[in-house]
Amino acid sequence: MKVLGLLKVTAAAATLGIVPLAHVANAAESQKERIGIIGSGHVGSALAGVWARAGNEVMLSSRHLDKDKELTAAIGPNAQAGTPQQAAAFGRVLVLAVPYSAFPGLIKSLGDSFKGKVVINASNPFPQRDGAIAAQAREQGAGLFDAQLLPGARVVRAFNAVGAARMASAHEDPGKIGMPIAGDDKAALEIASKLIREIGYEPVLVGGQDKGKYLMPGTPLSGEHSPDEIRKIAATLT
């Protein structure tokens, strides 16, 4: 339910004495997230724009703070720029959209800030670009490797199999394109699914972290598919 619709329903109920008025603001606030995005390329910047305009608080970060400040100024008041460390501390939900080659140094610099948080990993391992760490991730399976790489985080793989081209506009015609996701934490999957729907895709759970290896280009799930098509493809995967 959108925040505006929720406000109308809860306000009407409060008027009738069904819901205390104090619950109206609390219910609306519960629909919002505080999201730290690390990586401000095509994926990170597109997600930041849609989520911020949907009422979430977003901090966008990368190695280029000045560029990120320009991006967030254009997005509007719910978006701000910071360092990766600041974004990790800021977000109740973290999104990683950086090359796998950046992970060792990045994760070391973040310390324990990601532990206990929902971490949506939108990154893909490409050995030709990222070297040995990407080869290891592909050999082990990206989802299982992510969980090992981010101990204590509630990892969900999403935004990996679909290109970034329509991420900024999919919300204009929502639900037509499916978004395959993988993870083992039910509550984390629910939070990620809500945010995916705000972007305009319909989340489709294909399995646990062991199925994360299929959420990348070059696999049967890559590209744009309807939710039903994703379910059919996922049923054939082992």
C-alpha positions as CSV (number, residue, x, y, z in Angstrom):
1,M,0.0,0.0,0.0
2,K,1.4,3.4,-0.9
3,V,2.0,5.9,1.9
4,L,-0.7,8.3,0.7
5,G,-3.3,5.6,0.6
6,L,-2.2,4.3,4.0
7,L,-2.6,7.8,5.5
8,K,-6.1,8.1,4.1
9,V,-7.2,4.7,5.4
10,T,-5.7,5.2,8.8
11,A,-6.9,8.7,9.2
12,A,-10.5,7.7,8.3
13,A,-10.3,4.9,10.8
14,A,-9.0,7.2,13.4
15,T,-11.9,9.6,12.8
16,L,-14.3,6.8,13.5
17,G,-12.5,5.9,16.7
18,I,-11.1,2.7,15.3
19,V,-7.4,3.7,15.3
20,P,-5.8,6.2,17.6
21,L,-4.6,9.3,15.6
22,A,-1.0,8.8,16.9
23,H,-0.8,5.6,14.9
24,V,-1.3,7.4,11.6
25,A,2.2,8.9,11.5
26,N,3.7,5.8,12.9
27,A,2.1,3.6,10.2
28,A,3.2,5.9,7.4
29,E,6.8,6.1,8.8
30,S,6.9,2.3,9.0
31,Q,6.5,2.1,5.2
32,K,9.7,4.1,4.7
33,E,13.3,2.7,4.7
34,R,16.7,4.3,5.3
35,I,18.9,3.0,2.5
36,G,22.6,3.2,2.1
37,I,23.8,2.6,-1.4
38,I,27.4,1.9,-2.1
39,G,28.2,2.4,-5.8
40,S,26.7,5.3,-7.8
41,G,27.0,3.9,-11.3
42,H,24.0,3.1,-13.5
43,V,22.4,0.7,-11.0
44,G,23.1,2.6,-7.8
45,S,22.0,6.0,-9.1
46,A,18.8,4.6,-10.7
47,L,17.8,2.9,-7.5
48,A,18.6,5.9,-5.4
49,G,16.4,8.2,-7.5
50,V,13.3,6.0,-7.5
51,W,13.5,5.1,-3.8
52,A,14.1,8.6,-2.7
53,R,11.2,9.9,-4.7
54,A,9.0,7.2,-3.2
55,G,9.6,8.7,0.2
56,N,12.6,6.6,1.5
57,E,15.7,8.2,2.9
58,V,18.7,7.4,0.7
59,M,22.5,8.0,1.1
60,L,24.4,7.4,-2.1
61,S,28.1,6.8,-1.9
62,S,31.2,5.9,-4.0
63,R,34.8,7.0,-4.3
64,H,33.6,10.2,-6.0
65,L,31.8,12.2,-3.4
66,D,31.5,15.4,-5.5
67,K,29.8,13.5,-8.2
68,D,27.5,11.9,-5.7
69,K,26.6,15.3,-4.3
70,E,25.5,16.4,-7.8
71,L,23.4,13.3,-8.3
72,T,21.6,13.6,-5.0
73,A,21.0,17.3,-5.4
74,A,19.2,16.4,-8.7
75,I,17.2,13.7,-7.0
76,G,15.7,15.8,-4.2
77,P,15.5,16.3,-0.5
78,N,15.3,12.6,0.5
79,A,18.7,11.9,-1.0
80,Q,22.1,12.8,0.3
81,A,25.7,11.8,-0.5
82,G,28.3,10.4,1.8
83,T,31.3,8.1,2.0
84,P,30.8,4.3,1.8
85,Q,31.4,4.1,5.6
86,Q,28.8,6.8,6.2
87,A,26.3,5.1,3.9
88,A,26.8,1.7,5.7
89,A,26.2,3.3,9.1
90,F,23.2,5.3,7.8
91,G,21.2,2.5,6.2
92,R,19.0,0.0,7.8
93,V,19.2,-1.5,4.3
94,L,22.4,-1.5,2.4
95,V,22.8,-2.0,-1.4
96,L,26.1,-3.0,-2.9
97,A,26.5,-2.0,-6.6
98,V,30.3,-2.1,-7.0
99,P,32.7,-4.4,-8.9
100,Y,33.6,-7.6,-7.0
101,S,37.3,-6.5,-7.2
102,A,36.4,-3.7,-4.8
103,F,34.9,-6.0,-2.2
104,P,38.0,-7.0,-0.2
105,G,39.0,-3.4,0.5
106,L,35.5,-2.1,0.9
107,I,34.3,-4.8,3.3
108,K,37.5,-4.3,5.4
109,S,36.8,-0.6,5.6
110,L,33.2,-1.1,6.7
111,G,34.1,-3.2,9.7
112,D,31.0,-4.5,11.5
113,S,28.6,-1.8,10.2
114,F,26.8,-4.2,7.9
115,K,26.2,-6.9,10.5
116,G,22.5,-7.6,11.3
117,K,21.4,-5.4,8.4
118,V,19.7,-6.4,5.1
119,V,22.3,-6.3,2.4
120,I,21.1,-6.4,-1.2
121,N,24.0,-7.4,-3.4
122,A,23.4,-6.1,-6.9
123,S,27.0,-6.9,-8.0
124,N,28.1,-9.6,-10.4
125,P,31.4,-11.4,-10.5
126,F,33.2,-11.1,-13.9
127,P,36.6,-12.8,-13.9
128,Q,37.8,-10.8,-16.9
129,R,37.2,-7.6,-15.0
130,D,37.5,-8.5,-11.3
131,G,40.2,-11.2,-11.3
132,A,40.6,-14.1,-8.8
133,I,37.8,-13.0,-6.4
134,A,35.2,-13.2,-9.2
135,A,36.5,-16.6,-10.4
136,Q,36.2,-17.9,-6.8
137,A,32.6,-16.4,-6.5
138,R,31.6,-18.2,-9.7
139,E,33.2,-21.5,-8.7
140,Q,31.5,-21.4,-5.2
141,G,28.3,-19.8,-6.4
142,A,27.7,-16.1,-6.1
143,G,25.0,-16.4,-3.4
144,L,27.0,-18.7,-1.1
145,F,30.1,-16.6,-1.7
146,D,28.2,-13.4,-0.7
147,A,27.1,-15.0,2.6
148,Q,30.7,-15.9,3.3
149,L,32.0,-12.5,2.3
150,L,29.5,-10.7,4.5
151,P,29.3,-12.7,7.7
152,G,26.5,-11.6,10.0
153,A,24.7,-9.7,7.2
154,R,21.2,-10.7,6.0
155,V,22.1,-11.0,2.3
156,V,19.7,-11.0,-0.6
157,R,20.8,-11.2,-4.2
158,A,18.7,-8.9,-6.4
159,F,19.1,-6.5,-9.4
160,N,21.8,-8.9,-10.8
161,A,20.0,-10.5,-13.7
162,V,18.2,-7.5,-15.1
163,G,20.0,-4.7,-16.9
164,A,20.0,-1.2,-15.5
165,A,18.4,0.5,-18.6
166,R,14.9,0.5,-17.2
167,M,15.5,0.6,-13.4
168,A,14.8,4.3,-13.4
169,S,11.5,4.0,-15.2
170,A,10.0,0.5,-14.5
171,H,7.8,2.1,-11.8
172,E,5.9,3.8,-14.5
173,D,4.4,0.5,-15.6
174,P,4.9,-1.7,-12.5
175,G,4.8,-5.5,-12.2
176,K,5.3,-6.4,-15.8
177,I,8.9,-7.4,-15.4
178,G,10.0,-10.0,-12.9
179,M,13.0,-9.6,-10.6
180,P,14.5,-12.9,-9.6
181,I,15.9,-12.8,-6.0
182,A,17.6,-15.3,-3.8
183,G,18.2,-15.5,-0.1
184,D,17.7,-17.5,3.1
185,D,16.4,-14.8,5.6
186,K,12.6,-14.5,5.3
187,A,12.3,-11.1,6.9
188,A,15.1,-9.7,4.7
189,L,13.5,-11.1,1.6
190,E,10.2,-9.3,2.6
191,I,12.0,-6.0,3.0
192,A,13.9,-6.4,-0.3
193,S,10.7,-7.4,-2.1
194,K,8.9,-4.2,-0.9
195,L,11.7,-2.1,-2.2
196,I,11.9,-4.1,-5.5
197,R,8.2,-3.4,-6.0
198,E,8.8,0.4,-5.5
199,I,11.3,0.2,-8.3
200,G,8.6,-1.3,-10.5
201,Y,9.6,-5.0,-10.7
202,E,7.7,-8.0,-9.3
203,P,10.1,-10.0,-7.1
204,V,10.2,-13.7,-7.7
205,L,12.0,-15.8,-5.1
206,V,14.0,-18.5,-7.0
207,G,15.5,-20.1,-3.8
208,G,18.1,-19.7,-1.2
209,Q,21.7,-18.5,-1.5
210,D,22.6,-21.7,-3.3
211,K,20.5,-20.4,-6.2
212,G,22.3,-17.0,-6.3
213,K,24.7,-18.4,-8.9
214,Y,21.8,-18.1,-11.5
215,L,21.3,-14.4,-10.8
216,M,23.8,-13.0,-13.2
217,P,24.2,-12.3,-17.0
218,G,24.7,-15.4,-19.1
219,T,22.3,-17.7,-17.1
220,P,18.8,-18.7,-18.0
221,L,17.4,-16.1,-15.7
222,S,19.2,-13.2,-17.2
223,G,17.4,-10.5,-19.1
224,E,13.8,-9.3,-18.8
225,H,11.1,-11.9,-18.2
226,S,7.6,-11.8,-16.8
227,P,7.1,-13.1,-13.3
228,D,5.5,-16.3,-14.6
229,E,8.4,-16.8,-17.0
230,I,10.9,-16.6,-14.2
231,R,8.9,-19.1,-12.1
232,K,8.9,-21.5,-15.0
233,I,12.7,-21.1,-15.6
234,A,13.5,-21.3,-11.9
235,A,11.6,-24.7,-11.7
236,T,14.1,-26.1,-14.2
237,L,17.2,-25.1,-12.3
238,T,19.1,-27.5,-10.1
